Amino acid sequence: MSGLSIDHGGAIAVDTGQLRDLATRVRGLLPSSTAAEDAVARAEAVLSAGAWSDLFPIAWSLRAAVAALGELVTDIEAAAADLLLTAEVYDVVELRAQAQVLAQTDAAAAAAREARLRRLLAADERLGPLADALERRAQDRRFRGLDDQFDAGGLLPPLFSAGAVVGMTSGLGRVRPGMTLSGTADPVRVGVVASSRPNSAPSGLAGALRRMPASAGAQVAVERYTMPGGATRYVAYLGGSRSMAPGDAGGTEPWDMKSNVELYTGGRSASYQATLDALAAAGARPGDRVDVVAHSQGGMIAAHLARESGFAVTTQLTAGSPVEPVLSTDQTLVQLRHTDDVVSALAAGGSPEGTGAPDSFIASRVGDPDPGPQDFALQTHALETYIETAEQVDASDDPRAVALDAYWTELDRAVAVERTEYRAERVASAP
């Protein structure tokens, strides 16, 4: 149960405003510390003037106290300066990330961020190298254990590390503002394979992941919640890839490698279209609240549901997603990531500044720390392994994890819950 890390994501882990406020308060200790140093120094001088008197040993003690107080004053000044420097380093990281994102949608705003960044870097030559080091440490933390796989003659570790390389060099691991799926999806047929009326909402992350569709090959489950007063809201459960064989790509199974490649490279996949069709069949309409629980390929679908579907996706809970969406501050994103998961590594370590609402977080750990033949089966990416991580999050006393309890409590106020599982298939285009 050890090794779980929960944070907001990226290299920025603190509020720079809080750092500056703390620096001000630390520096506020200087007047009283300096005054104490001066007072003790004056007393030491008076006592030292009566050489070889009975008070001379006390004078020596006071001299040591003056030295200690002088060191304290120096330490206070250094601590305040370090806090301000750290805040400026975080500013550099954040400005870099903001400029990169805004370059896609608002050239003027991006240029303003770049100008401020240049001023910061010109004012202190230490900032650039320190920001680079901070970003490297954040990336290293996100890929812990990725190259510690079963050796298999030296073949498997480089293959796993390639996921991180692809994500970082391609830039495809982040779904940025303005990025929408292009092209036309393969035609699909969606049908109901199971219906039920759950007695309650999930009680936590692990319970939510256990509600992934499992009946008769279903890939999507939609729960319709009727809240007190009659309002309705939906939770969609989106499974991961059902077929990884290259030879099956483009066959009847929409959750395949063809859809994986399409979604990762910005194409409209059959699995995405099937999800929209399933939601429509369940009664969801544009503007309705649709939250998402997703694993693997489902995480890519969830990212685009939140950015372009027309549904009000206010909460996403993803496990092992190959991408990280850049969300607005009113959208909560909870991500489960295994740092040794090659599929999760395609997200390239996430965004330097984090993403989503302030209560968003990433819970990460090494999913499978013991190298072995199970690495061939991507055990660290398996839903069952992510459910174990979800159980750790549910048991955590981290404030962000505890705050998520309010979401389940709110859902559980529903007066009725209707669950439908859907099976989708690609169909031949009409001649």
Secondary structure, DSSP 8 states (H G I E B T S, - for coil): ----EEESSSS--S-HHHHHHHHHHHHTTHHHHHHHHHHHHHHHHHHHHSTTSTTHHHHHHHHHHHHHHHHHHHHHHHHHHHHHHHHHHHHHHHHHHHHHHHTTT-HHHHHHHHHHHHHHHHH-TTHHHHHHHHHHHHHHHHTTTTT-S--GGGTHHHHHHHHHHHHHHH-TTEE-TT---BS----EEEEEEEEE--SS--SSHHHHHTTS--STT--EEEEEEE-TTS-EEEEEEE---S---GGGTTSS-SSSHHHHHHHHTTB--HHHHHHHHHHHHTT--TTSBEEEEEETHHHHHHHHHHHHSSSB--EEEEES-S-EE---TTSEEEEEEETT-HHHHTTTT--TT--SSTT-EEEEE-S--S-SGGGGGTGGGSHHHHHHHHHHHHH---HHHHHTHHHHHHHTT-SEEEEEEEEEEE-----
